[in-house]
Amino acid sequence: MAQTTDITSFTKYRKNLQKYLSQTQETGGLLFVTINGQTEAIVLIPEAYDELAIRAELRESLYMTEQTMLLL
């Protein structure tokens, strides 16, 4: 997964939605969308989301395995 990170305001994001979606797709990075300077949303490509979901599932599985081993 690419590590490119961009930040934009919600107003700019809303006005240029297609541009930002294309940019995120091209870079594979994340786009932080802010409102009043606070991050309100993070946009990422589906492949990046899938990778994060797989990693989270793997971590949960490893945690459960460790907990089971501790009980033995």
Stockholm file with secondary structure:
# STOCKHOLM 1.0

chainA/1-72         MAQTTDITSFTKYRKNLQKYLSQTQETGGLLFVTINGQTEAIVLIPEAYDELAIRAELRESLYMTEQTMLLL
#=GR chainA/1-72 SS CCCCEEEEEHHHHHHTHHHHHHHHHHHCCEEEEEETTEEEEEECCHHHHHHHHHHHHHHHHHHHHHHHHHHC
#=GC SS_cons        CCCCEEEEEHHHHHHTHHHHHHHHHHHCCEEEEEETTEEEEEECCHHHHHHHHHHHHHHHHHHHHHHHHHHC
//
